[in-house]
Amino acid sequence: MAILCTTTTTTSPAEKEHEPKQDLGNDQTPPLIFNPSLLNLQTQIPNQFIWPDEEKPSIDIPELNVPFIDLSRQDSTLEASRLIAEACTKHGFFLVVNHGVSESLISEAQRLMERFFDMPLAGKQRAQRKPGESCGYASSFTGRFSTKLPWKETLSFRFSNENSGSKTVQNYFSDTLGQEFEHFGKVYQDYCEAMSSLSLKIMELLGLSLGVNRDYFRGFFEENDSIMRLNHYPPCQTPDLTLGTGPHCDPSSLTILHQDQVNGLQVFVDNQWRSILPNPKAFVVNIGDTFMALSNGIFKSCLHRAVVNRECARKSMAFFLCPKKDKVVRPPSEILEKMKTRKYPDFTWSMFLEFTQKHYRADVNTLDSFSNWVISNKKNPI
């Protein structure tokens, strides 16, 4: 059952179209340190965390009706692909159940996440994310942005499925945080391997949903170079003024999210925000911008955000499936033969990742802005 930690909030109007955000924190002011244990002692949150009135959160919103995809039923593959196609052409979100990922592994990954974020700030900063990089510890991205800061802290790390037996995640924890984090590394290595396997199963269904050979997208992502992110949204004394994560579309290909029992995920559908309540037995799956390009715009990467509350911390684990960095993102011939025209230029994941880390703050227009950037700069992915 979801824990609904609600508070009186200002209901925002329908989300306006976002303008490109180039506020990448390049001013000379020292960055604010996001330390929840200290910030929560203040009566008001710093101005950098206060969002514009039209983007402030609303908590009491309707639930989004998303399909449940049962991965244990081999006899219902066609029905599953139909439900996925219906959801992904509208908003790109669905839930998977009976997914085969060990409950004990999920529980241990959640437990270790709580242990990490309970550490003193100095301990977490041993994994501090460097400017322009996508992995490491980030305390609200204070070093990157200077306005509309999210009320959260994250730990992100790379997972590579390119070489069998590679221990990318395990080595990251030992090398960055020390040998005392060896158990963390083993658990998150296993978790990422489980997420990679699960994502390849989902890719088969996405292929069927698009009328493509079921092995096509599985093969495309077999050697994925993905990102795993642990999210911690501390309680906030004025949750009606800020957001845990601002409105954005994921630049990656596919996101597989496991939520704890605290409500907070919201999706913008039919000109209004809707909630996806936590379900400990299910993973929330959503299409990202890169897969929207692979589908030539048939499947949608939808605007979503996270809200916070006054009473309860919220935690989630997100696996962002990404192709091998030099893989050229181009729709399969079966799709192009039907649609005739291309919506997006060829690109590689490394090009898109660089764009979102160094040039642009992810929002609803990220893929279109990136496409224009590729064309105007005559970027060649090959």
JOMOZI-V283645 format. One record per backbone hydrogen bond with DSSP energy under -0.5 kcal/mol. NH is the residue of the N-H (numbers start at 0). CO is the residue of the C=O. E is the energy in kcal/mol with one decimal. If there is no record, write none. Layout:
nh=NH co=CO e=E
nh=NH co=CO e=E
This chain:
nh=2 co=260 e=-6.1
nh=3 co=1 e=-0.7
nh=4 co=2 e=-1.1
nh=5 co=3 e=-1.3
nh=10 co=8 e=-0.6
nh=21 co=19 e=-0.7
nh=23 co=21 e=-1.7
nh=33 co=31 e=-0.6
nh=34 co=32 e=-1.1
nh=35 co=33 e=-0.5
nh=37 co=34 e=-1.6
nh=38 co=34 e=-2.7
nh=39 co=35 e=-2.3
nh=40 co=37 e=-1.4
nh=41 co=38 e=-1.4
nh=48 co=45 e=-2.0
nh=49 co=46 e=-1.6
nh=50 co=48 e=-0.5
nh=50 co=240 e=-2.7
nh=54 co=51 e=-2.0
nh=55 co=51 e=-0.8
nh=55 co=52 e=-0.9
nh=60 co=58 e=-1.9
nh=63 co=274 e=-3.3
nh=65 co=63 e=-1.0
nh=68 co=66 e=-0.6
nh=68 co=94 e=-3.2
nh=69 co=67 e=-0.7
nh=70 co=68 e=-0.8
nh=70 co=96 e=-2.2
nh=72 co=69 e=-0.9
nh=73 co=71 e=-1.0
nh=75 co=72 e=-1.2
nh=76 co=73 e=-0.9
nh=79 co=75 e=-2.5
nh=80 co=76 e=-2.5
nh=81 co=77 e=-1.9
nh=82 co=78 e=-2.4
nh=83 co=79 e=-2.4
nh=84 co=80 e=-2.2
nh=85 co=81 e=-2.1
nh=86 co=82 e=-2.2
nh=87 co=83 e=-3.1
nh=88 co=84 e=-1.7
nh=89 co=86 e=-0.7
nh=90 co=86 e=-3.1
nh=91 co=86 e=-2.5
nh=93 co=284 e=-2.2
nh=94 co=66 e=-2.7
nh=95 co=282 e=-2.1
nh=96 co=68 e=-2.4
nh=105 co=101 e=-2.0
nh=106 co=102 e=-2.5
nh=107 co=103 e=-2.3
nh=108 co=104 e=-2.4
nh=109 co=105 e=-2.3
nh=110 co=106 e=-2.3
nh=111 co=107 e=-2.6
nh=112 co=108 e=-1.7
nh=113 co=109 e=-2.0
nh=114 co=110 e=-1.9
nh=115 co=111 e=-2.5
nh=116 co=112 e=-2.3
nh=117 co=113 e=-1.3
nh=118 co=115 e=-1.5
nh=122 co=119 e=-0.7
nh=123 co=119 e=-1.8
nh=124 co=120 e=-2.3
nh=125 co=122 e=-1.1
nh=126 co=123 e=-1.9
nh=127 co=124 e=-1.8
nh=128 co=136 e=-2.9
nh=129 co=134 e=-0.5
nh=132 co=129 e=-2.1
nh=135 co=155 e=-2.8
nh=136 co=126 e=-3.8
nh=137 co=153 e=-2.5
nh=139 co=137 e=-1.1
nh=139 co=151 e=-0.7
nh=141 co=138 e=-1.3
nh=143 co=140 e=-1.5
nh=144 co=140 e=-2.6
nh=148 co=47 e=-3.0
nh=150 co=242 e=-2.9
nh=151 co=149 e=-1.7
nh=152 co=231 e=-2.1
nh=153 co=137 e=-2.6
nh=154 co=229 e=-1.9
nh=155 co=135 e=-2.0
nh=156 co=227 e=-2.5
nh=158 co=225 e=-2.7
nh=160 co=223 e=-2.9
nh=163 co=161 e=-0.5
nh=165 co=162 e=-2.1
nh=170 co=166 e=-2.7
nh=171 co=167 e=-1.7
nh=172 co=168 e=-1.9
nh=173 co=169 e=-1.7
nh=174 co=170 e=-3.0
nh=175 co=171 e=-2.5
nh=176 co=172 e=-2.3
nh=177 co=172 e=-0.7
nh=177 co=173 e=-0.9
nh=180 co=177 e=-2.1
nh=181 co=178 e=-1.8
nh=184 co=180 e=-2.2
nh=185 co=181 e=-2.2
nh=186 co=182 e=-2.5
nh=187 co=183 e=-2.7
nh=188 co=184 e=-1.9
nh=189 co=185 e=-2.2
nh=190 co=186 e=-2.4
nh=191 co=187 e=-2.4
nh=192 co=188 e=-2.2
nh=193 co=189 e=-2.1
nh=194 co=190 e=-2.4
nh=195 co=191 e=-2.6
nh=196 co=192 e=-2.2
nh=197 co=193 e=-2.4
nh=198 co=194 e=-2.7
nh=199 co=195 e=-1.7
nh=200 co=196 e=-1.5
nh=201 co=197 e=-2.2
nh=202 co=198 e=-2.1
nh=203 co=199 e=-1.3
nh=204 co=200 e=-1.3
nh=205 co=201 e=-2.3
nh=206 co=202 e=-2.3
nh=207 co=203 e=-2.1
nh=208 co=204 e=-2.4
nh=209 co=205 e=-1.4
nh=210 co=207 e=-1.3
nh=211 co=206 e=-3.1
nh=215 co=212 e=-2.1
nh=216 co=212 e=-0.5
nh=218 co=214 e=-2.5
nh=219 co=215 e=-1.9
nh=220 co=216 e=-1.9
nh=221 co=218 e=-0.8
nh=223 co=220 e=-1.4
nh=224 co=321 e=-1.4
nh=225 co=158 e=-2.0
nh=226 co=319 e=-2.0
nh=227 co=156 e=-3.0
nh=228 co=317 e=-3.0
nh=229 co=154 e=-2.9
nh=230 co=315 e=-2.9
nh=231 co=152 e=-2.4
nh=232 co=313 e=-3.4
nh=233 co=231 e=-0.7
nh=235 co=308 e=-2.4
nh=238 co=235 e=-0.7
nh=240 co=237 e=-1.9
nh=243 co=305 e=-2.0
nh=244 co=305 e=-1.9
nh=247 co=303 e=-2.0
nh=248 co=362 e=-0.8
nh=252 co=320 e=-2.4
nh=253 co=320 e=-1.1
nh=254 co=285 e=-2.4
nh=255 co=318 e=-2.2
nh=256 co=254 e=-0.6
nh=256 co=283 e=-3.3
nh=257 co=316 e=-2.5
nh=258 co=256 e=-0.5
nh=259 co=314 e=-1.8
nh=262 co=2 e=-2.0
nh=262 co=260 e=-0.5
nh=265 co=304 e=-2.6
nh=266 co=273 e=-3.4
nh=267 co=302 e=-2.6
nh=268 co=266 e=-0.8
nh=268 co=271 e=-2.6
nh=271 co=268 e=-1.1
nh=273 co=266 e=-2.7
nh=274 co=61 e=-2.5
nh=275 co=264 e=-2.0
nh=276 co=274 e=-0.6
nh=281 co=278 e=-2.1
nh=282 co=95 e=-1.9
nh=283 co=256 e=-2.7
nh=284 co=93 e=-3.2
nh=284 co=282 e=-0.5
nh=285 co=254 e=-1.9
nh=286 co=91 e=-1.8
nh=287 co=252 e=-2.7
nh=288 co=249 e=-3.6
nh=289 co=250 e=-0.9
nh=289 co=251 e=-1.6
nh=290 co=251 e=-0.7
nh=291 co=287 e=-2.0
nh=292 co=288 e=-2.1
nh=293 co=289 e=-1.8
nh=294 co=290 e=-2.1
nh=295 co=292 e=-1.5
nh=296 co=291 e=-3.3
nh=297 co=294 e=-1.3
nh=299 co=87 e=-3.4
nh=301 co=299 e=-0.7
nh=303 co=247 e=-2.2
nh=304 co=265 e=-2.4
nh=305 co=244 e=-1.9
nh=306 co=263 e=-2.1
nh=313 co=232 e=-2.3
nh=315 co=230 e=-1.7
nh=316 co=257 e=-2.3
nh=317 co=228 e=-2.9
nh=318 co=255 e=-2.3
nh=319 co=226 e=-3.5
nh=319 co=317 e=-0.6
nh=320 co=253 e=-3.0
nh=320 co=318 e=-0.8
nh=326 co=323 e=-2.3
nh=328 co=346 e=-3.9
nh=329 co=327 e=-0.8
nh=331 co=293 e=-0.5
nh=334 co=331 e=-1.0
nh=335 co=331 e=-1.9
nh=336 co=332 e=-2.6
nh=337 co=333 e=-0.7
nh=338 co=334 e=-2.1
nh=339 co=335 e=-2.6
nh=340 co=338 e=-2.4
nh=346 co=328 e=-0.9
nh=348 co=326 e=-0.6
nh=349 co=324 e=-1.6
nh=351 co=347 e=-1.8
nh=352 co=348 e=-3.0
nh=353 co=349 e=-2.0
nh=354 co=350 e=-1.9
nh=355 co=351 e=-2.2
nh=356 co=352 e=-1.8
nh=357 co=353 e=-2.3
nh=358 co=354 e=-2.0
nh=359 co=354 e=-1.3
nh=360 co=20 e=-1.6
nh=361 co=359 e=-0.6
nh=365 co=362 e=-1.0
nh=368 co=364 e=-2.8
nh=369 co=365 e=-2.8
nh=370 co=366 e=-2.6
nh=371 co=367 e=-2.2
nh=372 co=368 e=-2.1
nh=373 co=369 e=-2.8
nh=374 co=370 e=-2.4
nh=375 co=371 e=-3.0
nh=376 co=372 e=-2.0
nh=377 co=374 e=-0.9
nh=378 co=373 e=-2.4
nh=380 co=378 e=-0.6
